[in-house]
Amino acid sequence: MAGIKSLAKDTAIYGLSSIVGRFLNWCLVPLYTQMFPSSEYGVVTYVYSIVALALIILTYGMETGFFRFANHERYKDPTEVYSTSLISLAVSSTAFVAIVLSLIGPVTSAMHCEGHESYVVMMALTVAIDAFCCLPFSYLRFRKRPMRFASLRLVGIGLNIGFNLFFILICPWLWEQAPGWISWFYDPDFGIGYIFLANLISSAAGLLLLLPELRGFRYRFNPALWREMIAYSAPLLVLGLAGIMNQTLYSILFPLLYPDKAEAMSQLGIYGANLKIAIVMVMFIQAFRFAYEPFIFAKAKDRGEDRMQSYRDAMKYFVIFAMVIFLAVMFYMDILRHFIASSYFSGLKVVPIVMIAELFFGIFFNLSLWYKLTDKTVWGMWFSLLGLAITIALNVLLVPRIGYMGCAWASFGCYGTMMLVSYLVGRVKYPIGYDVPKLLFYFVSAIVLWFFAELIAFGHRPWLNMIIRTPLLIGYVLMAMRIERICVSDLIPRRRR
């Protein structure tokens, strides 16, 4: 149980930076949806989808590879693994920027940014910096320094938000009041470009803040180690690539599949804005992932039933907390929906589907431990490629018929299939003995509570809905605590004497 408490503590700390940071970024959505039409916000959604894809390619599974080999019995010095990984990422990130700059015209056209080459240049630099920085952040996780990890993440996010507010709110006001003050750097026609500029500035600042993690050791590049890491990480690259395409491919395919081409970007903007409401589940999964990878590789050194029980407990508590988050978002939707403009409310129906899809992905990530620990990462590649095939097929089939709802159901089908297939294969290859009936009980109970709350909802009285739904949410939490025999005192950290 001590291992699970440590995992929970680290998840909470990583979650603080993730949840607070994502929440603050979330608060930018009303700003974007009020200041820019849905067609322009659709371009932002599209560009960031490409960025997410590029980031996976440029990290090529090195984060997980670092954890695997830094804990490997054949490599006693983790800094050798770290420096080899850093040099590899530095070279590949620099090469990426050079390639984009040499092909700036075709790349700009492909990203629907005609006439705005600067957008592409800024995002290429941002992606290259973020890809390189993933290793110093992983090193902080390896060294069990979640507080520094969280503080650096929050500083970067704070800078991003601050510059967004400066460029999008303050500068337009100054332009009307005293244009001479800012005319030397501000162009009111730059529009959504300031979103990308704010991101670039915050990423560059983050790199500077990580300089202490880039010093204090001798840089060594071990070719043999690097080849082993690439062999281990290559399937994870395909896994990550397919995984991020499962998350973002909708934005690439949607303009091609939606019948009304003139309306496609507007509909994409509505879907992208409503995904921000479902981001709470993504934040939890990301926080869990930050803590879980160091946890499973460290636990792999243990022997006996305690190790397997730790894996089972991690899955169980993950599902419980995820369903609490699902209920909280759905029960308080009357409040949360106001984080986007009312003109985007038509897309709220995608939120529960996407949240459950993200839950399936989180369970899939839990299940991934068996092929990571046995160095059979190729299985993760096959699972993700299967999910990608389902994503493409369902988008092609559904988007022309039901619009962005087809994107939501494609995510649901993709992650649900990946979760199920990974469980069935893992049960044979690396049996852990998850308590599936109990996991299903927590999942189904939450879904039933949500349906019940919807049945008794008062349409024009949100305050009455919240009065009714809050006891339901508390009841679910108390039920889980009773079943798992968790006392309130167990949740309070004890002081050391």
BATOR-496986 format. One line per field, with one value per residue (C-alpha): residue in one letter; x, y, z. Coordinates in Angstrom, 2 decimals. Example, Ala and Ser with C-alpha at 12.3 -4.5 7.8 and 13.67 -1.06 7.14 Angstrom:
<rs>
residuo: (a,s)
c1: (12.30,13.67)
c2: (-4.50,-1.06)
c3: (7.80,7.14)
</rs>
This chain:
<rs>
residuo: (m,a,g,i,k,s,l,a,k,d,t,a,i,y,g,l,s,s,i,v,g,r,f,l,n,w,c,l,v,p,l,y,t,q,m,f,p,s,s,e,y,g,v,v,t,y,v,y,s,i,v,a,l,a,l,i,i,l,t,y,g,m,e,t,g,f,f,r,f,a,n,h,e,r,y,k,d,p,t,e,v,y,s,t,s,l,i,s,l,a,v,s,s,t,a,f,v,a,i,v,l,s,l,i,g,p,v,t,s,a,m,h,c,e,g,h,e,s,y,v,v,m,m,a,l,t,v,a,i,d,a,f,c,c,l,p,f,s,y,l,r,f,r,k,r,p,m,r,f,a,s,l,r,l,v,g,i,g,l,n,i,g,f,n,l,f,f,i,l,i,c,p,w,l,w,e,q,a,p,g,w,i,s,w,f,y,d,p,d,f,g,i,g,y,i,f,l,a,n,l,i,s,s,a,a,g,l,l,l,l,l,p,e,l,r,g,f,r,y,r,f,n,p,a,l,w,r,e,m,i,a,y,s,a,p,l,l,v,l,g,l,a,g,i,m,n,q,t,l,y,s,i,l,f,p,l,l,y,p,d,k,a,e,a,m,s,q,l,g,i,y,g,a,n,l,k,i,a,i,v,m,v,m,f,i,q,a,f,r,f,a,y,e,p,f,i,f,a,k,a,k,d,r,g,e,d,r,m,q,s,y,r,d,a,m,k,y,f,v,i,f,a,m,v,i,f,l,a,v,m,f,y,m,d,i,l,r,h,f,i,a,s,s,y,f,s,g,l,k,v,v,p,i,v,m,i,a,e,l,f,f,g,i,f,f,n,l,s,l,w,y,k,l,t,d,k,t,v,w,g,m,w,f,s,l,l,g,l,a,i,t,i,a,l,n,v,l,l,v,p,r,i,g,y,m,g,c,a,w,a,s,f,g,c,y,g,t,m,m,l,v,s,y,l,v,g,r,v,k,y,p,i,g,y,d,v,p,k,l,l,f,y,f,v,s,a,i,v,l,w,f,f,a,e,l,i,a,f,g,h,r,p,w,l,n,m,i,i,r,t,p,l,l,i,g,y,v,l,m,a,m,r,i,e,r,i,c,v,s,d,l,i,p,r,r,r,r)
c1: (0.00,2.96,3.78,0.23,0.33,3.58,2.02,-1.02,1.14,3.22,0.09,-1.40,1.70,2.01,-1.74,-1.51,0.69,-1.34,-4.79,-4.02,-2.08,-4.67,-7.41,-5.65,-5.17,-8.80,-9.71,-8.24,-10.95,-13.64,-11.15,-10.44,-14.07,-15.10,-12.25,-12.00,-14.69,-15.08,-13.41,-10.19,-10.36,-10.70,-7.30,-5.82,-7.32,-5.90,-2.40,-2.17,-3.25,-0.30,1.94,0.89,1.72,5.12,5.93,5.42,7.66,10.43,10.47,10.30,9.60,12.77,10.93,9.90,13.19,15.06,13.11,13.66,17.44,18.09,16.67,18.41,20.78,23.34,23.65,24.73,25.09,21.75,23.52,25.05,21.55,20.38,23.20,22.90,19.18,19.73,22.28,19.97,17.02,19.13,20.32,16.88,15.12,17.66,17.29,13.50,13.67,16.10,13.81,10.73,12.54,13.81,10.27,8.38,6.15,4.71,4.45,2.52,0.09,-0.40,-1.27,-3.93,-1.86,-1.41,0.16,1.19,4.57,5.43,2.79,4.59,8.06,6.95,5.29,8.27,10.59,8.12,7.84,11.62,12.13,9.34,10.64,14.10,12.71,10.78,14.02,14.95,11.38,11.67,14.95,13.15,10.56,13.33,15.01,11.70,11.52,7.82,7.77,10.38,8.67,5.33,6.72,8.52,5.42,3.31,5.78,5.74,1.96,1.72,3.96,1.90,-1.32,0.21,1.47,-1.88,-3.70,-1.10,-1.25,-4.97,-6.52,-4.06,-2.37,-5.65,-6.71,-3.36,-3.58,-6.75,-5.55,-1.86,-0.75,2.68,3.62,3.32,3.45,7.09,6.14,2.34,0.33,-3.46,-3.77,-1.56,-4.64,-4.33,-0.59,-0.23,-1.50,1.46,3.90,2.88,3.47,6.93,7.99,6.84,8.61,11.87,11.62,11.01,14.22,16.17,14.63,15.72,19.39,20.28,19.08,21.42,24.56,26.46,27.36,29.67,28.02,28.64,27.12,27.10,26.34,25.60,23.24,21.60,20.93,19.36,17.21,16.08,15.23,13.20,11.61,10.85,7.64,6.74,7.17,4.66,2.46,2.67,2.22,-0.85,-2.09,-1.78,-3.30,-6.21,-6.56,-5.96,-6.67,-10.24,-9.00,-6.95,-9.69,-12.68,-12.13,-11.76,-14.80,-17.38,-19.87,-20.00,-16.39,-17.13,-18.59,-15.98,-13.57,-16.44,-17.73,-14.19,-13.85,-17.05,-15.84,-12.39,-13.84,-16.08,-13.16,-11.71,-14.51,-13.59,-9.94,-10.32,-10.15,-7.08,-5.41,-5.95,-4.59,-1.54,-0.84,-1.22,1.13,3.84,3.81,3.02,5.97,8.66,6.46,6.16,9.83,10.90,8.39,9.72,12.80,10.59,9.59,6.53,2.82,3.22,4.37,1.31,-1.01,0.44,-0.38,-3.92,-4.47,-3.17,-5.73,-8.57,-7.96,-7.41,-10.88,-12.50,-10.92,-11.61,-15.30,-15.48,-14.06,-16.56,-19.49,-18.20,-17.93,-21.31,-23.12,-21.84,-22.09,-24.49,-21.50,-18.66,-20.32,-19.89,-16.15,-17.00,-19.19,-22.89,-22.51,-20.46,-23.05,-24.35,-21.29,-21.76,-23.21,-19.74,-18.38,-19.57,-18.57,-15.08,-14.60,-15.44,-13.17,-10.35,-11.11,-10.64,-7.31,-6.25,-7.05,-5.12,-2.14,-2.42,-2.44,0.65,2.95,3.17,4.79,7.00,8.34,8.95,10.57,7.82,6.93,6.05,2.70,1.92,2.65,0.19,-2.52,-2.15,-2.12,-5.34,-6.81,-5.64,-7.33,-10.58,-10.24,-9.82,-12.61,-15.14,-14.28,-14.68,-17.93,-19.53,-18.31,-20.13,-23.33,-23.29,-20.51,-18.28,-20.30,-18.61,-15.24,-16.38,-17.71,-14.54,-12.47,-14.82,-14.54,-10.78,-9.83,-12.43,-11.01,-7.40,-8.26,-10.08,-7.48,-4.59,-6.33,-7.02,-3.46,-1.89,-3.92,-2.04,1.39,1.72,-1.24,-1.76,-5.20,-7.19,-10.50,-12.57,-16.03,-15.18,-13.82,-17.01,-19.09,-17.47,-17.82,-21.46,-22.48,-21.19,-22.94,-26.23,-25.94,-25.33,-28.38,-30.48,-29.35,-30.24,-33.70,-34.59,-32.88,-34.65,-33.83,-34.02,-33.04,-29.34,-29.08,-31.71,-29.81,-26.67,-28.53,-29.73,-26.54,-24.03,-25.33,-25.19,-21.53,-20.73,-22.63,-20.52,-17.31,-18.52,-19.61,-16.14,-14.47,-16.70,-16.06,-12.31,-12.32,-10.73,-11.10,-10.82,-7.80,-6.04,-6.18,-4.51,-0.69,0.86,3.49,6.91,8.17)
c2: (0.00,2.29,2.17,3.17,6.06,7.24,6.92,8.87,11.60,12.03,11.94,14.69,16.87,16.30,16.73,20.09,21.47,19.72,20.58,24.13,24.76,23.22,25.04,28.35,27.49,26.41,29.93,31.17,29.34,31.96,34.61,32.85,32.08,35.68,37.39,35.16,33.67,29.89,29.68,31.23,29.16,26.16,27.06,27.16,23.73,22.39,23.79,22.45,19.04,19.03,20.29,17.42,14.97,16.55,16.49,12.72,12.22,14.41,12.66,9.18,7.30,8.54,9.43,5.84,4.56,6.75,5.33,1.78,2.06,4.39,1.57,-1.18,-3.47,-3.26,0.55,1.64,5.35,7.01,10.19,8.25,7.27,10.83,12.51,10.05,10.81,14.58,14.61,12.51,14.85,17.99,16.78,15.63,18.82,21.03,19.00,19.35,23.16,23.20,20.99,23.11,26.34,24.86,23.76,26.69,27.29,23.77,23.29,26.56,25.58,22.09,23.60,25.96,29.00,30.56,33.98,33.37,31.64,33.15,30.94,27.85,29.12,29.93,26.57,24.69,26.39,25.73,22.04,21.64,23.28,21.27,18.00,18.64,19.75,16.51,14.80,17.28,16.99,13.20,13.47,15.40,12.61,10.00,11.85,12.07,15.85,16.42,19.83,21.31,19.60,21.12,24.60,24.78,23.61,26.24,29.02,28.12,27.97,31.25,32.94,31.54,32.85,36.20,36.81,35.67,38.24,40.88,40.39,39.65,41.99,44.67,45.43,46.05,48.44,50.24,50.38,52.43,54.58,55.16,53.30,54.91,52.94,49.55,50.20,49.08,45.46,45.09,44.48,44.28,42.21,39.44,38.01,34.38,34.59,36.03,32.74,31.00,33.76,33.51,29.76,30.22,32.75,30.51,27.46,29.39,30.63,27.06,25.93,28.60,27.52,23.93,24.85,23.44,20.02,20.34,20.87,19.08,15.91,14.86,14.64,11.24,9.68,5.91,4.57,1.03,2.29,4.63,1.77,-0.25,2.71,3.28,-0.43,-0.26,3.12,2.72,0.75,3.36,6.03,4.21,3.73,7.41,8.49,6.33,7.42,11.14,10.63,8.93,12.13,14.70,13.03,14.30,17.86,16.77,14.63,16.80,19.53,16.78,14.74,17.34,17.91,21.72,22.79,26.44,25.44,22.80,25.03,26.57,23.14,22.06,25.12,24.20,20.64,21.81,24.29,21.66,19.26,21.79,20.95,17.27,18.18,17.52,13.77,14.29,16.29,13.48,10.87,13.01,13.54,9.80,9.04,11.33,9.40,5.92,5.29,5.86,3.83,0.70,0.58,1.01,-1.67,-4.06,-4.53,-6.01,-9.63,-11.52,-10.86,-7.35,-6.06,-7.48,-6.21,-2.72,-2.88,-4.08,-1.35,1.31,0.27,0.15,3.59,5.03,3.91,5.21,8.67,8.85,8.14,10.77,13.26,12.16,12.64,16.01,17.36,16.03,17.05,20.63,21.11,24.03,25.95,24.52,25.22,28.95,28.55,28.70,31.20,30.38,30.09,26.93,25.23,23.06,20.87,20.08,16.68,15.39,15.90,12.65,10.53,12.03,11.75,8.04,7.58,9.22,6.91,3.95,5.41,5.80,2.16,1.21,3.16,1.23,-2.02,-1.00,-1.93,-5.57,-4.95,-2.15,-4.32,-7.32,-5.21,-6.29,-2.71,-3.90,-5.00,-1.40,-0.47,-3.06,-1.98,1.67,0.87,-1.07,1.96,4.22,2.02,2.19,5.97,6.48,4.06,5.55,9.14,8.36,6.53,8.90,12.47,12.90,11.71,13.18,15.79,16.23,13.69,11.16,12.34,11.73,8.24,7.42,8.21,6.08,3.11,3.47,3.62,1.07,-1.45,-0.74,-1.18,-4.47,-6.03,-4.98,-6.55,-9.83,-10.18,-9.04,-11.61,-14.31,-12.70,-11.12,-12.03,-9.54,-10.57,-7.34,-7.45,-6.84,-7.26,-4.57,-2.24,-2.72,-2.07,1.34,2.23,1.14,2.71,6.10,5.82,4.88,7.87,10.16,8.85,9.19,12.79,13.56,12.03,14.26,17.40,20.76,22.44,26.10,25.76,24.88,25.72,23.06,20.53,21.16,20.79,17.36,16.20,17.14,14.48,11.93,12.72,12.60,9.32,7.77,8.79,7.48,4.21,3.68,4.54,2.08,-0.75,-0.14,0.39,3.81,6.11,9.88,9.68,7.54,10.46,12.92,12.91,12.03,14.28,12.83,12.94)
c3: (0.00,0.61,-3.11,-4.03,-1.56,-3.14,-6.59,-5.40,-3.87,-7.02,-9.17,-6.99,-7.35,-11.08,-11.28,-9.54,-12.29,-14.98,-13.64,-12.57,-15.75,-18.04,-16.15,-16.71,-20.39,-20.39,-19.30,-22.58,-24.53,-23.73,-24.83,-28.12,-28.84,-28.09,-29.95,-33.02,-35.28,-35.27,-38.70,-37.31,-34.14,-36.43,-37.92,-34.40,-33.68,-36.95,-36.40,-32.86,-34.09,-36.48,-33.68,-31.40,-34.18,-34.80,-31.08,-30.92,-33.95,-32.52,-29.13,-30.80,-27.56,-25.83,-22.59,-21.89,-23.30,-20.83,-17.87,-19.07,-19.53,-16.60,-14.43,-16.45,-14.56,-17.39,-17.18,-13.73,-14.54,-15.40,-16.56,-19.45,-20.57,-20.02,-21.95,-24.85,-25.08,-24.85,-27.67,-29.84,-29.31,-29.79,-33.20,-34.40,-33.21,-34.98,-38.17,-37.97,-37.87,-40.79,-42.89,-42.16,-43.04,-46.31,-47.26,-45.75,-48.79,-49.18,-45.40,-44.99,-47.72,-46.27,-42.87,-44.34,-43.31,-46.76,-46.47,-42.86,-43.04,-39.66,-38.00,-39.26,-38.31,-34.77,-34.24,-35.72,-33.22,-30.40,-31.23,-31.47,-28.07,-26.41,-27.86,-26.45,-23.08,-22.61,-21.50,-18.72,-17.44,-17.55,-15.64,-12.90,-12.71,-12.56,-9.70,-7.82,-7.93,-8.65,-6.95,-9.30,-12.22,-11.24,-10.55,-13.90,-15.73,-13.99,-14.74,-18.42,-18.51,-16.62,-19.17,-22.03,-20.52,-19.62,-23.16,-24.60,-22.47,-23.34,-27.10,-27.47,-24.86,-23.74,-27.05,-28.97,-26.20,-26.31,-30.10,-29.81,-26.92,-27.70,-30.83,-30.79,-27.71,-29.36,-33.11,-33.19,-32.40,-32.61,-35.77,-35.27,-38.46,-37.04,-35.29,-34.17,-34.82,-31.34,-29.90,-31.53,-30.53,-26.87,-27.02,-28.52,-25.88,-23.02,-24.48,-24.92,-21.32,-20.17,-21.87,-19.98,-16.68,-17.35,-17.73,-14.26,-15.49,-18.48,-16.40,-13.66,-15.56,-18.37,-21.77,-23.32,-26.39,-26.24,-29.77,-28.56,-25.88,-28.39,-30.79,-27.98,-26.98,-30.56,-30.95,-27.72,-28.46,-32.18,-31.59,-28.95,-31.62,-33.81,-30.72,-29.84,-33.44,-33.88,-30.46,-31.17,-34.61,-32.88,-30.83,-33.56,-36.90,-36.77,-37.36,-40.39,-41.93,-41.03,-43.67,-46.27,-45.20,-44.16,-47.02,-46.69,-47.27,-46.46,-43.09,-42.23,-40.29,-38.33,-37.29,-36.46,-34.23,-32.36,-31.80,-30.71,-28.22,-26.62,-26.31,-23.87,-21.44,-21.60,-21.00,-17.26,-17.93,-20.13,-17.35,-14.85,-17.25,-17.99,-14.29,-13.67,-16.58,-15.21,-11.93,-13.29,-15.63,-12.96,-10.57,-12.74,-13.71,-10.09,-8.97,-11.61,-9.41,-6.67,-6.60,-5.45,-5.15,-3.69,-7.07,-8.87,-6.15,-6.62,-10.32,-9.56,-6.98,-9.36,-11.98,-9.46,-8.00,-11.44,-12.54,-9.32,-9.60,-13.33,-12.81,-10.04,-12.54,-15.18,-12.80,-11.58,-15.13,-16.24,-13.03,-13.19,-16.94,-16.38,-15.00,-17.07,-20.40,-19.83,-20.41,-24.10,-25.94,-26.25,-30.03,-29.37,-27.09,-29.93,-29.51,-25.80,-26.67,-27.56,-24.02,-22.33,-25.33,-25.45,-21.68,-21.68,-24.69,-22.72,-19.78,-22.12,-23.21,-19.57,-18.89,-22.03,-20.67,-17.37,-19.30,-21.28,-18.39,-19.46,-22.83,-21.50,-18.69,-20.95,-23.70,-26.10,-27.07,-30.57,-29.10,-28.22,-31.82,-33.14,-30.69,-31.70,-35.41,-34.91,-33.16,-35.97,-38.57,-36.58,-36.20,-39.94,-40.85,-38.43,-39.37,-43.07,-42.38,-39.85,-40.45,-43.81,-42.09,-38.56,-38.66,-35.63,-33.65,-35.93,-34.59,-31.01,-31.73,-33.66,-30.54,-28.43,-30.80,-31.22,-27.53,-26.50,-28.98,-27.99,-24.32,-24.87,-27.17,-24.92,-21.92,-23.72,-25.03,-21.75,-19.81,-21.74,-22.06,-18.59,-16.33,-13.51,-12.30,-12.42,-10.55,-13.69,-12.03,-9.48,-12.17,-14.20,-11.09,-10.52,-14.20,-14.58,-11.25,-12.39,-15.77,-14.07,-11.72,-14.67,-16.55,-13.42,-12.96,-16.58,-16.18,-13.24,-14.60,-14.43,-17.74,-16.74,-13.09,-12.99,-9.29,-8.54,-10.65,-8.63,-5.33,-6.44,-8.12,-5.42,-2.96,-5.79,-6.39,-2.68,-2.41,-5.16,-3.40,-0.03,-1.64,-3.11,0.19,2.03,-0.45,-0.40,3.38,3.13,6.13,5.91,8.20,5.59,3.18,5.56,5.43,8.79,10.29,10.83,14.37)
</rs>
